[in-house]
């Protein structure tokens, strides 16, 4: 039986920082889970790279797993380091920028908010 990336992730403990590599002058992403309920994506940002301000219709959780980043949510900037997490609420503008190179996990929950 040939082991696929998905089956390897499902059946073996792995170090998240090893699953996505830095590329000079770029943002690299790798989707680990892509389901109707949500996604889990790993990112590696080269120094100075980022994601420009945008909104998303769902809540997202950012977990810094290596390095240092600035995360801006609704105009407020947070300097984040390895091990820290922050929630980016649905429909609120947010952006990310690499202070030095950094890696993060983005968990997007695709469900309607209860009011």
Biopython code that builds the backbone (N, CA, C, O; Angstrom):
import numpy as np
from Bio.PDB.StructureBuilder import StructureBuilder

atoms = [
    (1, "UNK", "N", (0.848, -1.175, 0.000)),
    (1, "UNK", "CA", (0.000, 0.000, 0.000)),
    (1, "UNK", "C", (0.898, 1.245, 0.000)),
    (1, "UNK", "O", (1.855, 1.318, 0.770)),
    (2, "UNK", "N", (0.595, 2.203, -0.845)),
    (2, "UNK", "CA", (1.358, 3.443, -0.928)),
    (2, "UNK", "C", (0.824, 4.411, 0.115)),
    (2, "UNK", "O", (-0.379, 4.659, 0.194)),
    (3, "UNK", "N", (1.736, 4.954, 0.914)),
    (3, "UNK", "CA", (1.339, 5.915, 1.946)),
    (3, "UNK", "C", (1.251, 7.305, 1.335)),
    (3, "UNK", "O", (2.232, 7.810, 0.789)),
    (4, "UNK", "N", (0.087, 7.921, 1.423)),
    (4, "UNK", "CA", (-0.096, 9.281, 0.915)),
    (4, "UNK", "C", (0.206, 10.269, 2.024)),
    (4, "UNK", "O", (0.288, 9.892, 3.193)),
    (5, "UNK", "N", (0.371, 11.529, 1.663)),
    (5, "UNK", "CA", (0.603, 12.587, 2.652)),
    (5, "UNK", "C", (-0.535, 12.620, 3.664)),
    (5, "UNK", "O", (-0.291, 12.742, 4.864)),
    (6, "UNK", "N", (-1.776, 12.513, 3.192)),
    (6, "UNK", "CA", (-2.931, 12.564, 4.097)),
    (6, "UNK", "C", (-2.924, 11.393, 5.072)),
    (6, "UNK", "O", (-3.199, 11.580, 6.257)),
    (7, "UNK", "N", (-2.617, 10.194, 4.596)),
    (7, "UNK", "CA", (-2.608, 9.046, 5.501)),
    (7, "UNK", "C", (-1.438, 9.132, 6.473)),
    (7, "UNK", "O", (-1.563, 8.710, 7.623)),
    (8, "UNK", "N", (-0.307, 9.671, 6.034)),
    (8, "UNK", "CA", (0.847, 9.844, 6.914)),
    (8, "UNK", "C", (0.499, 10.819, 8.046)),
    (8, "UNK", "O", (0.872, 10.596, 9.198)),
    (9, "UNK", "N", (-0.217, 11.898, 7.711)),
    (9, "UNK", "CA", (-0.621, 12.872, 8.729)),
    (9, "UNK", "C", (-1.620, 12.269, 9.707)),
    (9, "UNK", "O", (-1.622, 12.606, 10.891)),
    (10, "UNK", "N", (-2.465, 11.381, 9.210)),
    (10, "UNK", "CA", (-3.510, 10.809, 10.047)),
    (10, "UNK", "C", (-2.984, 9.721, 10.980)),
    (10, "UNK", "O", (-3.615, 9.430, 11.996)),
    (11, "UNK", "N", (-1.855, 9.122, 10.660)),
    (11, "UNK", "CA", (-1.435, 7.941, 11.411)),
    (11, "UNK", "C", (-0.094, 8.075, 12.116)),
    (11, "UNK", "O", (0.346, 7.124, 12.761)),
    (12, "UNK", "N", (0.565, 9.211, 12.018)),
    (12, "UNK", "CA", (1.881, 9.374, 12.620)),
    (12, "UNK", "C", (2.003, 10.733, 13.299)),
    (12, "UNK", "O", (1.533, 11.741, 12.771)),
    (13, "UNK", "N", (2.631, 10.759, 14.462)),
    (13, "UNK", "CA", (2.912, 12.074, 15.050)),
    (13, "UNK", "C", (4.005, 12.758, 14.236)),
    (13, "UNK", "O", (5.032, 12.155, 13.927)),
    (14, "UNK", "N", (3.774, 14.011, 13.898)),
    (14, "UNK", "CA", (4.724, 14.769, 13.088)),
    (14, "UNK", "C", (4.957, 16.136, 13.717)),
    (14, "UNK", "O", (4.111, 16.633, 14.460)),
    (15, "UNK", "N", (6.073, 16.728, 13.427)),
    (15, "UNK", "CA", (6.379, 18.076, 13.906)),
    (15, "UNK", "C", (5.859, 19.071, 12.874)),
    (15, "UNK", "O", (6.303, 19.059, 11.725)),
    (16, "UNK", "N", (4.931, 19.926, 13.267)),
    (16, "UNK", "CA", (4.286, 20.855, 12.338)),
    (16, "UNK", "C", (5.283, 21.737, 11.600)),
    (16, "UNK", "O", (5.101, 22.012, 10.414)),
    (17, "UNK", "N", (6.335, 22.185, 12.283)),
    (17, "UNK", "CA", (7.297, 23.080, 11.639)),
    (17, "UNK", "C", (8.047, 22.398, 10.499)),
    (17, "UNK", "O", (8.624, 23.077, 9.649)),
    (18, "UNK", "N", (8.047, 21.071, 10.468)),
    (18, "UNK", "CA", (8.737, 20.336, 9.393)),
    (18, "UNK", "C", (7.867, 20.147, 8.147)),
    (18, "UNK", "O", (8.369, 19.721, 7.108)),
    (19, "UNK", "N", (6.579, 20.457, 8.238)),
    (19, "UNK", "CA", (5.659, 20.151, 7.135)),
    (19, "UNK", "C", (5.562, 21.236, 6.073)),
    (19, "UNK", "O", (4.990, 21.008, 5.007)),
    (20, "UNK", "N", (6.117, 22.418, 6.349)),
    (20, "UNK", "CA", (6.117, 23.506, 5.372)),
    (20, "UNK", "C", (7.466, 24.213, 5.463)),
    (20, "UNK", "O", (7.975, 24.456, 6.557)),
    (21, "UNK", "N", (8.040, 24.541, 4.308)),
    (21, "UNK", "CA", (9.380, 25.128, 4.267)),
    (21, "UNK", "C", (9.346, 26.581, 3.813)),
    (21, "UNK", "O", (8.458, 26.999, 3.070)),
    (22, "UNK", "N", (10.324, 27.333, 4.275)),
    (22, "UNK", "CA", (10.465, 28.723, 3.859)),
    (22, "UNK", "C", (10.945, 28.787, 2.406)),
    (22, "UNK", "O", (11.686, 27.921, 1.939)),
    (23, "UNK", "N", (10.505, 29.831, 1.710)),
    (23, "UNK", "CA", (10.991, 30.138, 0.369)),
    (23, "UNK", "C", (11.280, 31.634, 0.344)),
    (23, "UNK", "O", (10.413, 32.447, 0.667)),
    (24, "UNK", "N", (12.493, 31.989, -0.037)),
    (24, "UNK", "CA", (12.923, 33.387, -0.035)),
    (24, "UNK", "C", (11.929, 34.272, -0.793)),
    (24, "UNK", "O", (11.557, 33.969, -1.926)),
    (25, "UNK", "N", (11.502, 35.373, -0.153)),
    (25, "UNK", "CA", (10.619, 36.336, -0.799)),
    (25, "UNK", "C", (9.200, 35.864, -1.037)),
    (25, "UNK", "O", (8.496, 36.423, -1.879)),
    (26, "UNK", "N", (8.761, 34.828, -0.300)),
    (26, "UNK", "CA", (7.443, 34.252, -0.593)),
    (26, "UNK", "C", (6.701, 33.841, 0.680)),
    (26, "UNK", "O", (7.273, 33.756, 1.766)),
    (27, "UNK", "N", (5.417, 33.594, 0.497)),
    (27, "UNK", "CA", (4.573, 32.976, 1.504)),
    (27, "UNK", "C", (4.217, 31.601, 0.962)),
    (27, "UNK", "O", (3.683, 31.488, -0.141)),
    (28, "UNK", "N", (4.509, 30.557, 1.728)),
    (28, "UNK", "CA", (4.233, 29.187, 1.309)),
    (28, "UNK", "C", (3.128, 28.643, 2.205)),
    (28, "UNK", "O", (3.167, 28.822, 3.423)),
    (29, "UNK", "N", (2.142, 27.980, 1.604)),
    (29, "UNK", "CA", (1.069, 27.392, 2.408)),
    (29, "UNK", "C", (0.867, 25.931, 2.043)),
    (29, "UNK", "O", (1.144, 25.500, 0.924)),
    (30, "UNK", "N", (0.376, 25.181, 3.025)),
    (30, "UNK", "CA", (0.093, 23.760, 2.825)),
    (30, "UNK", "C", (-1.157, 23.422, 3.621)),
    (30, "UNK", "O", (-1.170, 23.545, 4.845)),
    (31, "UNK", "N", (-2.199, 22.999, 2.932)),
    (31, "UNK", "CA", (-3.447, 22.640, 3.588)),
    (31, "UNK", "C", (-3.320, 21.232, 4.147)),
    (31, "UNK", "O", (-2.964, 20.294, 3.433)),
    (32, "UNK", "N", (-3.615, 21.098, 5.429)),
    (32, "UNK", "CA", (-3.535, 19.813, 6.123)),
    (32, "UNK", "C", (-4.910, 19.163, 6.200)),
    (32, "UNK", "O", (-5.039, 17.952, 6.024)),
    (33, "UNK", "N", (-5.936, 19.970, 6.462)),
    (33, "UNK", "CA", (-7.324, 19.484, 6.515)),
    (33, "UNK", "C", (-8.177, 20.457, 5.720)),
    (33, "UNK", "O", (-8.069, 21.672, 5.882)),
    (34, "UNK", "N", (-9.021, 19.913, 4.864)),
    (34, "UNK", "CA", (-9.956, 20.736, 4.085)),
    (34, "UNK", "C", (-11.301, 20.021, 4.083)),
    (34, "UNK", "O", (-11.557, 19.146, 3.256)),
    (35, "UNK", "N", (-12.144, 20.408, 5.016)),
    (35, "UNK", "CA", (-13.453, 19.780, 5.186)),
    (35, "UNK", "C", (-14.541, 20.840, 5.155)),
    (35, "UNK", "O", (-14.260, 22.033, 5.264)),
    (36, "UNK", "N", (-15.769, 20.406, 5.007)),
    (36, "UNK", "CA", (-16.897, 21.328, 4.987)),
    (36, "UNK", "C", (-16.937, 22.180, 6.259)),
    (36, "UNK", "O", (-17.285, 23.359, 6.199)),
    (37, "UNK", "N", (-16.586, 21.597, 7.406)),
    (37, "UNK", "CA", (-16.641, 22.302, 8.683)),
    (37, "UNK", "C", (-15.503, 23.302, 8.862)),
    (37, "UNK", "O", (-15.620, 24.227, 9.665)),
    (38, "UNK", "N", (-14.403, 23.131, 8.129)),
    (38, "UNK", "CA", (-13.292, 24.053, 8.274)),
    (38, "UNK", "C", (-12.000, 23.541, 7.672)),
    (38, "UNK", "O", (-11.944, 22.451, 7.103)),
    (39, "UNK", "N", (-10.959, 24.353, 7.811)),
    (39, "UNK", "CA", (-9.658, 24.010, 7.254)),
    (39, "UNK", "C", (-8.560, 24.227, 8.294)),
    (39, "UNK", "O", (-8.701, 25.019, 9.226)),
    (40, "UNK", "N", (-7.471, 23.501, 8.100)),
    (40, "UNK", "CA", (-6.243, 23.715, 8.853)),
    (40, "UNK", "C", (-5.148, 23.868, 7.812)),
    (40, "UNK", "O", (-4.912, 22.968, 7.006)),
    (41, "UNK", "N", (-4.477, 25.021, 7.836)),
    (41, "UNK", "CA", (-3.451, 25.319, 6.847)),
    (41, "UNK", "C", (-2.188, 25.786, 7.551)),
    (41, "UNK", "O", (-2.241, 26.589, 8.483)),
    (42, "UNK", "N", (-1.054, 25.274, 7.097)),
    (42, "UNK", "CA", (0.248, 25.712, 7.599)),
    (42, "UNK", "C", (0.795, 26.763, 6.656)),
    (42, "UNK", "O", (0.620, 26.666, 5.442)),
    (43, "UNK", "N", (1.457, 27.766, 7.210)),
    (43, "UNK", "CA", (2.078, 28.819, 6.408)),
    (43, "UNK", "C", (3.516, 29.018, 6.850)),
    (43, "UNK", "O", (3.841, 28.881, 8.029)),
    (44, "UNK", "N", (4.378, 29.344, 5.886)),
    (44, "UNK", "CA", (5.750, 29.777, 6.163)),
    (44, "UNK", "C", (5.947, 31.107, 5.437)),
    (44, "UNK", "O", (5.818, 31.176, 4.214)),
    (45, "UNK", "N", (6.258, 32.156, 6.187)),
    (45, "UNK", "CA", (6.425, 33.496, 5.645)),
    (45, "UNK", "C", (7.902, 33.866, 5.661)),
    (45, "UNK", "O", (8.551, 33.787, 6.704)),
    (46, "UNK", "N", (8.430, 34.265, 4.529)),
    (46, "UNK", "CA", (9.786, 34.811, 4.493)),
    (46, "UNK", "C", (9.763, 36.175, 5.177)),
    (46, "UNK", "O", (8.715, 36.817, 5.252)),
    (47, "UNK", "N", (10.902, 36.612, 5.670)),
    (47, "UNK", "CA", (10.995, 37.907, 6.349)),
    (47, "UNK", "C", (10.412, 39.024, 5.485)),
    (47, "UNK", "O", (10.725, 39.127, 4.299)),
    (48, "UNK", "N", (9.564, 39.859, 6.088)),
    (48, "UNK", "CA", (8.963, 40.987, 5.393)),
    (48, "UNK", "C", (7.718, 40.654, 4.581)),
    (48, "UNK", "O", (7.030, 41.556, 4.103)),
    (49, "UNK", "N", (7.422, 39.361, 4.421)),
    (49, "UNK", "CA", (6.239, 38.961, 3.658)),
    (49, "UNK", "C", (5.008, 39.003, 4.550)),
    (49, "UNK", "O", (5.128, 39.052, 5.774)),
    (50, "UNK", "N", (3.830, 38.985, 3.946)),
    (50, "UNK", "CA", (2.618, 39.007, 4.734)),
    (50, "UNK", "C", (1.383, 38.775, 3.899)),
    (50, "UNK", "O", (1.451, 38.479, 2.706)),
    (51, "UNK", "N", (0.270, 38.914, 4.554)),
    (51, "UNK", "CA", (-1.037, 38.878, 3.904)),
    (51, "UNK", "C", (-1.660, 40.242, 4.116)),
    (51, "UNK", "O", (-1.799, 40.696, 5.252)),
    (52, "UNK", "N", (-2.035, 40.898, 3.031)),
    (52, "UNK", "CA", (-2.601, 42.241, 3.133)),
    (52, "UNK", "C", (-3.970, 42.193, 3.810)),
    (52, "UNK", "O", (-4.597, 41.139, 3.911)),
    (53, "UNK", "N", (-4.411, 43.348, 4.264)),
    (53, "UNK", "CA", (-5.673, 43.431, 4.990)),
    (53, "UNK", "C", (-6.822, 42.880, 4.154)),
    (53, "UNK", "O", (-6.963, 43.196, 2.972)),
    (54, "UNK", "N", (-7.635, 42.053, 4.796)),
    (54, "UNK", "CA", (-8.802, 41.455, 4.150)),
    (54, "UNK", "C", (-9.779, 41.021, 5.242)),
    (54, "UNK", "O", (-9.469, 41.106, 6.430)),
    (55, "UNK", "N", (-10.941, 40.564, 4.839)),
    (55, "UNK", "CA", (-11.904, 39.995, 5.783)),
    (55, "UNK", "C", (-12.231, 38.586, 5.334)),
    (55, "UNK", "O", (-12.000, 38.217, 4.182)),
    (56, "UNK", "N", (-12.765, 37.810, 6.246)),
    (56, "UNK", "CA", (-13.217, 36.453, 5.943)),
    (56, "UNK", "C", (-14.578, 36.270, 6.612)),
    (56, "UNK", "O", (-14.836, 36.858, 7.663)),
    (57, "UNK", "N", (-15.444, 35.465, 6.016)),
    (57, "UNK", "CA", (-16.789, 35.316, 6.571)),
    (57, "UNK", "C", (-16.863, 34.385, 7.785)),
    (57, "UNK", "O", (-17.942, 34.178, 8.341)),
    (58, "UNK", "N", (-15.720, 33.823, 8.199)),
    (58, "UNK", "CA", (-15.700, 32.874, 9.309)),
    (58, "UNK", "C", (-14.602, 33.231, 10.301)),
    (58, "UNK", "O", (-13.632, 33.907, 9.957)),
    (59, "UNK", "N", (-14.766, 32.770, 11.530)),
    (59, "UNK", "CA", (-13.721, 32.937, 12.535)),
    (59, "UNK", "C", (-12.495, 32.125, 12.144)),
    (59, "UNK", "O", (-12.603, 31.085, 11.495)),
    (60, "UNK", "N", (-11.326, 32.617, 12.549)),
    (60, "UNK", "CA", (-10.080, 31.891, 12.320)),
    (60, "UNK", "C", (-9.201, 32.022, 13.554)),
    (60, "UNK", "O", (-9.256, 33.019, 14.274)),
    (61, "UNK", "N", (-8.401, 31.010, 13.782)),
    (61, "UNK", "CA", (-7.449, 31.004, 14.883)),
    (61, "UNK", "C", (-6.055, 30.895, 14.287)),
    (61, "UNK", "O", (-5.781, 30.004, 13.483)),
    (62, "UNK", "N", (-5.170, 31.812, 14.690)),
    (62, "UNK", "CA", (-3.776, 31.788, 14.252)),
    (62, "UNK", "C", (-2.928, 31.321, 15.423)),
    (62, "UNK", "O", (-3.052, 31.829, 16.538)),
    (63, "UNK", "N", (-2.065, 30.346, 15.158)),
    (63, "UNK", "CA", (-1.123, 29.843, 16.162)),
    (63, "UNK", "C", (0.281, 29.971, 15.578)),
    (63, "UNK", "O", (0.607, 29.320, 14.586)),
    (64, "UNK", "N", (1.104, 30.808, 16.193)),
    (64, "UNK", "CA", (2.486, 30.986, 15.740)),
    (64, "UNK", "C", (3.288, 29.788, 16.234)),
    (64, "UNK", "O", (3.359, 29.541, 17.438)),
    (65, "UNK", "N", (3.894, 29.040, 15.310)),
    (65, "UNK", "CA", (4.649, 27.854, 15.710)),
    (65, "UNK", "C", (6.161, 28.044, 15.576)),
    (65, "UNK", "O", (6.941, 27.207, 16.030)),
    (66, "UNK", "N", (6.567, 29.152, 14.947)),
    (66, "UNK", "CA", (7.994, 29.447, 14.834)),
    (66, "UNK", "C", (8.159, 30.909, 14.439)),
    (66, "UNK", "O", (7.449, 31.395, 13.558)),
    (67, "UNK", "N", (9.081, 31.609, 15.077)),
    (67, "UNK", "CA", (9.383, 32.975, 14.683)),
    (67, "UNK", "C", (8.490, 34.021, 15.312)),
    (67, "UNK", "O", (7.936, 33.828, 16.394)),
    (68, "UNK", "N", (8.362, 35.142, 14.602)),
    (68, "UNK", "CA", (7.690, 36.323, 15.139)),
    (68, "UNK", "C", (6.905, 37.029, 14.031)),
    (68, "UNK", "O", (7.374, 37.152, 12.900)),
    (69, "UNK", "N", (5.697, 37.492, 14.382)),
    (69, "UNK", "CA", (4.837, 38.143, 13.391)),
    (69, "UNK", "C", (4.074, 39.299, 14.022)),
    (69, "UNK", "O", (3.918, 39.378, 15.240)),
    (70, "UNK", "N", (3.605, 40.188, 13.159)),
    (70, "UNK", "CA", (2.654, 41.217, 13.563)),
    (70, "UNK", "C", (1.311, 40.842, 12.963)),
    (70, "UNK", "O", (1.193, 40.614, 11.759)),
    (71, "UNK", "N", (0.305, 40.782, 13.818)),
    (71, "UNK", "CA", (-1.055, 40.476, 13.388)),
    (71, "UNK", "C", (-1.901, 41.697, 13.704)),
    (71, "UNK", "O", (-1.940, 42.158, 14.845)),
    (72, "UNK", "N", (-2.575, 42.215, 12.695)),
    (72, "UNK", "CA", (-3.427, 43.388, 12.880)),
    (72, "UNK", "C", (-4.881, 42.975, 12.688)),
    (72, "UNK", "O", (-5.240, 42.370, 11.678)),
    (73, "UNK", "N", (-5.715, 43.313, 13.674)),
    (73, "UNK", "CA", (-7.141, 43.004, 13.621)),
    (73, "UNK", "C", (-7.896, 44.295, 13.915)),
    (73, "UNK", "O", (-7.733, 44.894, 14.978)),
    (74, "UNK", "N", (-8.716, 44.711, 12.968)),
    (74, "UNK", "CA", (-9.506, 45.942, 13.113)),
    (74, "UNK", "C", (-8.644, 47.117, 13.556)),
    (74, "UNK", "O", (-9.033, 47.884, 14.437)),
    (75, "UNK", "N", (-7.476, 47.255, 12.944)),
    (75, "UNK", "CA", (-6.598, 48.390, 13.193)),
    (75, "UNK", "C", (-5.693, 48.275, 14.406)),
    (75, "UNK", "O", (-4.849, 49.148, 14.611)),
    (76, "UNK", "N", (-5.833, 47.229, 15.223)),
    (76, "UNK", "CA", (-4.980, 47.042, 16.398)),
    (76, "UNK", "C", (-3.928, 45.981, 16.081)),
    (76, "UNK", "O", (-4.261, 44.872, 15.664)),
    (77, "UNK", "N", (-2.641, 46.333, 16.284)),
    (77, "UNK", "CA", (-1.544, 45.429, 15.939)),
    (77, "UNK", "C", (-1.010, 44.722, 17.173)),
    (77, "UNK", "O", (-0.796, 45.334, 18.220)),
    (78, "UNK", "N", (-0.799, 43.412, 17.025)),
    (78, "UNK", "CA", (-0.267, 42.568, 18.090)),
    (78, "UNK", "C", (1.046, 41.960, 17.612)),
    (78, "UNK", "O", (1.104, 41.376, 16.529)),
    (79, "UNK", "N", (2.096, 42.093, 18.411)),
    (79, "UNK", "CA", (3.366, 41.444, 18.101)),
    (79, "UNK", "C", (3.315, 40.068, 18.751)),
    (79, "UNK", "O", (3.201, 39.953, 19.972)),
    (80, "UNK", "N", (3.399, 39.026, 17.929)),
    (80, "UNK", "CA", (3.226, 37.665, 18.414)),
    (80, "UNK", "C", (4.486, 36.839, 18.196)),
    (80, "UNK", "O", (5.225, 37.044, 17.233)),
    (81, "UNK", "N", (4.715, 35.904, 19.107)),
    (81, "UNK", "CA", (5.871, 35.027, 19.018)),
    (81, "UNK", "C", (5.439, 33.570, 19.156)),
    (81, "UNK", "O", (4.282, 33.264, 19.444)),
    (82, "UNK", "N", (6.397, 32.697, 18.943)),
    (82, "UNK", "CA", (6.165, 31.255, 18.982)),
    (82, "UNK", "C", (5.354, 30.839, 20.208)),
    (82, "UNK", "O", (5.642, 31.234, 21.338)),
    (83, "UNK", "N", (4.329, 30.028, 19.944)),
    (83, "UNK", "CA", (3.483, 29.510, 21.007)),
    (83, "UNK", "C", (2.229, 30.311, 21.267)),
    (83, "UNK", "O", (1.321, 29.826, 21.943)),
    (84, "UNK", "N", (2.151, 31.534, 20.745)),
    (84, "UNK", "CA", (0.985, 32.373, 21.003)),
    (84, "UNK", "C", (-0.104, 32.130, 19.958)),
    (84, "UNK", "O", (0.173, 31.762, 18.816)),
    (85, "UNK", "N", (-1.349, 32.346, 20.384)),
    (85, "UNK", "CA", (-2.498, 32.224, 19.490)),
    (85, "UNK", "C", (-3.333, 33.494, 19.581)),
    (85, "UNK", "O", (-3.273, 34.233, 20.563)),
    (86, "UNK", "N", (-4.120, 33.726, 18.519)),
    (86, "UNK", "CA", (-5.064, 34.842, 18.520)),
    (86, "UNK", "C", (-6.236, 34.469, 17.616)),
    (86, "UNK", "O", (-6.065, 33.817, 16.586)),
    (87, "UNK", "N", (-7.415, 34.893, 18.022)),
    (87, "UNK", "CA", (-8.618, 34.666, 17.222)),
    (87, "UNK", "C", (-8.871, 35.883, 16.340)),
    (87, "UNK", "O", (-8.820, 37.023, 16.802)),
    (88, "UNK", "N", (-9.141, 35.625, 15.074)),
    (88, "UNK", "CA", (-9.522, 36.683, 14.139)),
    (88, "UNK", "C", (-11.016, 36.498, 13.872)),
    (88, "UNK", "O", (-11.405, 35.577, 13.153)),
    (89, "UNK", "N", (-11.852, 37.361, 14.442)),
    (89, "UNK", "CA", (-13.302, 37.205, 14.291)),
    (89, "UNK", "C", (-13.769, 37.386, 12.848)),
    (89, "UNK", "O", (-13.166, 38.120, 12.065)),
    (90, "UNK", "N", (-14.836, 36.711, 12.530)),
    (90, "UNK", "CA", (-15.443, 36.802, 11.198)),
    (90, "UNK", "C", (-15.775, 38.254, 10.865)),
    (90, "UNK", "O", (-16.176, 39.033, 11.730)),
    (91, "UNK", "N", (-15.599, 38.593, 9.607)),
    (91, "UNK", "CA", (-15.991, 39.886, 9.038)),
    (91, "UNK", "C", (-15.261, 41.091, 9.626)),
    (91, "UNK", "O", (-15.713, 42.223, 9.454)),
    (92, "UNK", "N", (-14.150, 40.872, 10.312)),
    (92, "UNK", "CA", (-13.335, 41.985, 10.818)),
    (92, "UNK", "C", (-12.034, 42.020, 10.022)),
    (92, "UNK", "O", (-11.416, 40.976, 9.818)),
    (93, "UNK", "N", (-11.609, 43.190, 9.570)),
    (93, "UNK", "CA", (-10.391, 43.262, 8.760)),
    (93, "UNK", "C", (-9.166, 42.822, 9.565)),
    (93, "UNK", "O", (-9.003, 43.164, 10.736)),
    (94, "UNK", "N", (-8.315, 42.051, 8.887)),
    (94, "UNK", "CA", (-7.098, 41.579, 9.529)),
    (94, "UNK", "C", (-5.979, 41.442, 8.498)),
    (94, "UNK", "O", (-6.230, 41.312, 7.300)),
    (95, "UNK", "N", (-4.746, 41.473, 8.989)),
    (95, "UNK", "CA", (-3.564, 41.342, 8.139)),
    (95, "UNK", "C", (-2.453, 40.718, 8.974)),
    (95, "UNK", "O", (-2.487, 40.758, 10.204)),
    (96, "UNK", "N", (-1.457, 40.135, 8.284)),
    (96, "UNK", "CA", (-0.303, 39.550, 8.963)),
    (96, "UNK", "C", (0.964, 39.988, 8.255)),
    (96, "UNK", "O", (0.980, 40.168, 7.037)),
    (97, "UNK", "N", (2.045, 40.163, 9.045)),
    (97, "UNK", "CA", (3.335, 40.521, 8.457)),
    (97, "UNK", "C", (4.442, 39.849, 9.240)),
    (97, "UNK", "O", (4.430, 39.836, 10.470)),
    (98, "UNK", "N", (5.398, 39.291, 8.519)),
    (98, "UNK", "CA", (6.538, 38.626, 9.143)),
    (98, "UNK", "C", (7.551, 39.658, 9.625)),
    (98, "UNK", "O", (8.082, 40.424, 8.821)),
    (99, "UNK", "N", (7.826, 39.688, 10.936)),
    (99, "UNK", "CA", (8.865, 40.551, 11.489)),
    (99, "UNK", "C", (10.215, 39.979, 11.064)),
    (99, "UNK", "O", (11.064, 40.691, 10.526)),
    (100, "UNK", "N", (10.398, 38.699, 11.310)),
    (100, "UNK", "CA", (11.467, 37.875, 10.749)),
    (100, "UNK", "C", (10.698, 36.764, 10.072)),
    (100, "UNK", "O", (9.473, 36.846, 9.986)),
    (101, "UNK", "N", (11.340, 35.763, 9.604)),
    (101, "UNK", "CA", (10.524, 34.688, 9.022)),
    (101, "UNK", "C", (9.769, 33.971, 10.133)),
    (101, "UNK", "O", (10.248, 33.873, 11.263)),
    (102, "UNK", "N", (8.585, 33.472, 9.796)),
    (102, "UNK", "CA", (7.785, 32.773, 10.800)),
    (102, "UNK", "C", (6.873, 31.752, 10.142)),
    (102, "UNK", "O", (6.587, 31.809, 8.946)),
    (103, "UNK", "N", (6.425, 30.807, 10.979)),
    (103, "UNK", "CA", (5.472, 29.785, 10.541)),
    (103, "UNK", "C", (4.262, 29.841, 11.462)),
    (103, "UNK", "O", (4.369, 30.136, 12.652)),
    (104, "UNK", "N", (3.101, 29.547, 10.867)),
    (104, "UNK", "CA", (1.872, 29.557, 11.652)),
    (104, "UNK", "C", (0.915, 28.488, 11.157)),
    (104, "UNK", "O", (1.014, 28.001, 10.031)),
    (105, "UNK", "N", (-0.017, 28.139, 12.040)),
    (105, "UNK", "CA", (-1.146, 27.280, 11.698)),
    (105, "UNK", "C", (-2.364, 28.184, 11.680)),
    (105, "UNK", "O", (-2.585, 28.956, 12.614)),
    (106, "UNK", "N", (-3.155, 28.091, 10.621)),
    (106, "UNK", "CA", (-4.411, 28.833, 10.527)),
    (106, "UNK", "C", (-5.547, 27.817, 10.558)),
    (106, "UNK", "O", (-5.630, 26.933, 9.706)),
    (107, "UNK", "N", (-6.414, 27.956, 11.546)),
    (107, "UNK", "CA", (-7.580, 27.087, 11.673)),
    (107, "UNK", "C", (-8.801, 27.936, 11.377)),
    (107, "UNK", "O", (-9.116, 28.868, 12.118)),
    (108, "UNK", "N", (-9.487, 27.612, 10.292)),
    (108, "UNK", "CA", (-10.680, 28.351, 9.873)),
    (108, "UNK", "C", (-11.897, 27.480, 10.162)),
    (108, "UNK", "O", (-11.964, 26.330, 9.728)),
    (109, "UNK", "N", (-12.852, 28.032, 10.891)),
    (109, "UNK", "CA", (-14.080, 27.320, 11.226)),
    (109, "UNK", "C", (-15.189, 27.835, 10.317)),
    (109, "UNK", "O", (-15.567, 29.004, 10.392)),
    (110, "UNK", "N", (-15.703, 26.970, 9.468)),
    (110, "UNK", "CA", (-16.744, 27.371, 8.511)),
    (110, "UNK", "C", (-18.130, 26.995, 9.043)),
    (110, "UNK", "O", (-18.732, 26.015, 8.604)),
    (111, "UNK", "N", (-18.610, 27.773, 9.972)),
    (111, "UNK", "CA", (-19.968, 27.545, 10.452)),
    (111, "UNK", "C", (-20.579, 28.899, 10.759)),
    (111, "UNK", "O", (-19.870, 29.875, 11.003)),
    (112, "UNK", "N", (-21.859, 28.945, 10.743)),
    (112, "UNK", "CA", (-22.560, 30.193, 11.020)),
    (112, "UNK", "C", (-22.443, 30.523, 12.491)),
    (112, "UNK", "O", (-22.439, 29.640, 13.349)),
    (113, "UNK", "N", (-22.346, 31.815, 12.764)),
    (113, "UNK", "CA", (-22.340, 32.277, 14.151)),
    (113, "UNK", "C", (-23.741, 32.173, 14.714)),
    (113, "UNK", "O", (-24.725, 32.472, 14.036)),
    (114, "UNK", "N", (-23.818, 31.749, 15.949)),
    (114, "UNK", "CA", (-25.098, 31.752, 16.652)),
    (114, "UNK", "C", (-25.295, 33.145, 17.214)),
    (114, "UNK", "O", (-24.364, 33.737, 17.761)),
    (115, "UNK", "N", (-26.484, 33.662, 17.085)),
    (115, "UNK", "CA", (-26.750, 35.012, 17.603)),
    (115, "UNK", "C", (-27.617, 34.980, 18.824)),
    (115, "UNK", "O", (-27.934, 36.030, 19.384)),
]
sb = StructureBuilder()
sb.init_structure("model")
sb.init_model(0)
sb.init_chain("A")
sb.init_seg("    ")
for serial, (resi, resn, name, xyz) in enumerate(atoms, 1):
    if name == "N":
        sb.init_residue(resn, " ", resi, " ")
    sb.init_atom(name, np.array(xyz, "f"), 0.0, 1.0, " ", f" {name:<3s}", serial, name[0])
structure = sb.get_structure()
